[in-house]
Amino acid sequence: MAQLSVNKSVDPPSLRDRRKNGFLRFVRQLDLQLMVIPALVLIFVFSYIPMYGILIAFQDYKIGRSFMGSPWVGMKHFITFFQSPEFGIVMKNTIMISLLKFFIGFPAPILLALMLNEVRKMVFKRVVQTITYLPHFMSWVILGGIVGSMLATDNGSVNMLLERLNLIDEPINFLSLPEYFWSILITTNVWKEIGFGSIVYLAAIAGVDPNTYEAASIDGASRFRQIYLITLPSIMPVVSIFMILAIGNLLSAGFEDILVLAVNPALRDVSDVLDTYVIRVGINNYRYSYATAVGLFKAVISVGLLTIANYVARKSGNSLW
């Protein structure tokens, strides 16, 4: 005798059941949770507890006073920053340098990874990888010294090469002329980070099924066609995540690189960005509340940009949250 199936509605788990299941899952993964706890403690101690100091952005804080004992001034320091003569110059430099780093520095590791993926000589590929990601492990002080030596007017390799090619009649002091600074800064940043950034994209490309390339080759697709139709779509989730993070950091135009390369005061009109402005005006002049206000302004804008970028990326299913 045939049995009739009866559809029964299943009630969703209650909040108590979800908490119980979550606790059981935590117990089963206790060894993994113990590995994560030290990192969470470090983040909480060094990233979240110091946020208490944001209060001084709305106070007239002086050294020796407590945070709660300082007089409240509201938005005074923000208004002072917006009305300062340096606001336009600092924001223009920050936005322009950030956009140049984004549009030139962001795709550079992707292009390098695509080119290295096409190399069939493994020895040559490893040598190129080692040479390109070695500068990442050097400090900006060392790289700044190398760049300064290359661009020096006295026996600098760049000036010597240009003179030998009869492109210039006398050496050019590149690190003292504002019109060359952005080019030098962006080129140095790409040189430092292009190799290390390509490692992630090479790892993503390595996960692509080789049979897909074989099938495309049988169908007559060229190497460029395979890159466009197979490789790029396969690594697009990784590209999207890094693009979201890069957009969130658009106001982080740089700090160490600018401090090292823009030593000459003549470059201040093209090198002064939010981070260097905070150090120069806020910290060096003991205006701690003013510096905190400028830093908080940058952080709020960065969070907004990150949220917008994540919302747009969510439409394609490659968002952070």
N, C-alpha and C positions, 0 to 999 in steps of 0.2 A: 504494500500500500504506500503510495507516494506521500511523502511528508511535505507539507507546505511550510515554506520559510516565512517567518514572521519578522518584519522589520521593526526593530525596537530602537527608539531614540536613545542615544548615549549622552548622558549629561556630561558637560565639560568638567574637568577636575576643579575642585574647589581650591581656594587660596591655601587652605591648610594642607591639602594633598600636594600642591605644587611646592610648598615650603619643605614638606617632608621628603619629596623626591629630590629637591635640590640639596638638602642636607645629606641624603644617602649618596648622591653623586659626589659631593664634596669629600665624604669619608672614603669612598672607593678611589678617589684621585688624590688622597692625602699626600702621597710622595711628590706629586707634581705641584700641589698647592704649596708645600713647604719650600719648593724651589722658587716660587714666585713671590712669597711673602717678603724676603729681604729686599727685592727690587721695589715692591710697593712701599715698604718702610722708608727706603731712601728717597723715593719720589715724594712721599708725604712730608718728610722732614725738610728736604731741600727745595721743594717746589711749592708746596701748599702752605706750610707754616709761614714762610716769608711773605706770603700774600697779605698778611696782617699789616705789613708796612705800607701798603697802598693807601692807607688812611692819611698819610702825611701829604698826599697830593691835594687834599682838601684842608690842610692846616698850614700854619706858619711855623714849621718845625725848626728848632734850633738844637744843636748838639747839647746834651745835658738834660734836656726835658724828656719827659715820657710822652708816648704817643697820645695818651688821653689827657695829658696836661698841657698840650699845645693848643693855642687858640684856633678855632675853626674859621676858615675864610671862604668856604664854598668853592665856586668855580674861578676864583681870582687868578690862579696860576695858569689855568687853561686859557682864559681871556687874554692874559699877558702874552702867552705864547702866540696866540692867533693874531695879536696886534703888533707883535715885534717886527722890526724891519727884516730880520733874517728868515721869517716864516716862509715867504715866497721862494727864496733861494734854496732853503733847506728842503722844502717839499718838492721843488722842481728837480733838484739833484737826486733826491731819494727815488722819485717816480721814474725819472729817465734812466738812471743806473739800474734800477730793478727791472725795468722793461727790457733793457739791453741784455742783462744777464738772463732773463727769461727766454727771450726770442732767439738768442744766440747760444747761451750756455745750456738751455734745457734740451734742445734737439741734438746737440753735439754728441753726447754719449750714445744716443740711439743710432745715429749715423755710423759711429765707430763700431758699435756692436753689429750692425748689419754688414759692414764691410769685413770685419773679422770673421763673421760667420761664413763668408764666401771663400775664405782662404783655406786651401787644402793642404798646404805645407805646415804641419803642426809646429815644427821648430820655429819657423818664421812667425807664426801666430803667437806663440808663447813669448818670443823676444819682444814683439810689438806690445803685447799686453803688459809685460814687466816694465818696459820703458815708459808707457803711458800712465800707469797707475802709481809709479814710484813717487812723483811729485806730491801726491796726496799725503804721504807720510812725512813730508817736510813741513816745518813751521813756516809761517809767513815771514818771519825774520830772515830765515835762510833764503827763501825765494825772493824776498825784497832785495837782499844783497846781490843775488845773481842777476836780477833784472837791472838793478842800478849799475852793476859792472858792465853789462851788455850795452846799456844805453849811455854810458859815460862819454863825455866829450874827449877825455884823455885816454886813448887806446881802447875805447869801447868797440866791441866787435861790430855792432850795427853801424856806427858812424864810419868805421874803417871800410866796411863792405860798400856802403853807399858812396864813399869817396872813390874807391877802386872802380866802381861802375860809372863814375862821373855823373852821378845823380845829384850830388851836392858839392859845393865849393869849399865849405867849411863845416866843422862838426856842429850838430844841433843838440842843444840841451833839452832833450825830450821831457825830462821830469821837472822842468821849470816852466813849460809852456802849456797853458790851459787847453789849447785846441787838441793836444795829443793825449791828455790824461785819460779820458773815457776809453779810448782805443787800447791804451796800455793796460788799463784796469781789467777790461773785459777779456782781452787776450790772455793775460796772466791767470785769470780765474778759470778760463777754459782749459788752459794748459795744466793747471793744478788738479782739476776735478774730472776731466773727460775720461780718463782711464778707469778710475775707481767707479764712476757712475755707470760705465758700460758693463761692469760685472753683473749687475742685477739683470740687465736686458739680455746678456748672453745666457744667463741661467734660464730666463724665460724662453728664449729661442731654443735652448737645448731640450725643452719639454715638448716641442712640436713633433708630431708623429712623422718620421721620415717617409712613411708610405704615402703621405699626402704629397710630398715633393715628387716622388716617383710617378704617381698618377698624373700630376700636372705636367711633368716632363713628357710622359707618353702622349698626352693630349696636345703637345707642341708648345707649351708655355715656356717663354724664355726665363732667364734668371731674374730679370727685373720684374717680369710679370708674376713670378712666384713670390718675390718679396712683397709686391703690392697686394696680392690676393691671399697669400697664406701667412707669411711671417708677420707682417704688420697687424692684421686682425688678431693673430694669436697672442701677441704681446700687448694688445690694446688695454686689457684690464690693468696691467702693471703700469703702463704709460699714464692711464687715467688717474691712478692713485698718486703717482709722483707729481702729476700736473696739479692735482688738488692741493697737495702740500706746498708746491712751488707758488701757487696763487696765494695761499695763505701767508706766505713769507714775502710777498711783493714789497712790503715796506721795510724789509730787512735788506737794505742795499749793500751792506757790508760794514765791517768794523776793523778787523785786524789788517785786511788788505789795504784799506784806505789809509789807516794810520801809518803803515809802512811805506806806501808808495807816494803819499801826499805829504811828505815832510815839509816841502817848500810852502811857506805861507802864501805865495803867489797863486797857488792852486785852490785856495779856500773857496772861491766862488763857484768852482765846478766839483769840489770834493766834499763839501760839508753836507752830511746827511744826518738823519735823525739820531743815529747812534753816536756819531762823533760830536754832534751838537750837544747831546746830553752830557758827555764827558767834558767838553770844552767850557760850556756855559754853566751847566748845573753842578757838576762835581768839583771842578777846579775852582769855581767861585763860591763854593760852599752853599749853593742854592739847592738844597736837597729836595725840598718840596716842589720846586719848579722842575727839577730833573725827573722826579717821580711822575709829575703831571704829564710831561712830554712822553715818557715811557708808557704811561697808561693810555694816552691817546693813540699811540702806535699799536698797543696790544688790542684795543677795542676795534680799531679798523681792521687789523689782521684777522681777528675772530670773525668779523663780518664778512670779509672776503672769503675766508675758509668755508663759512656756512653757505654762502651763495654758490661757490664752486662745487661744493658737495651736493647742493640741491640740483644744480644743472646736470652734474654727472649721474645723479640718481635716475634720471630719465633713461639713461643707457644701461642701467643696472651695474655700474662700476663705482659706487660711492663708498665712502669710508664708514658711514653709518646710515 
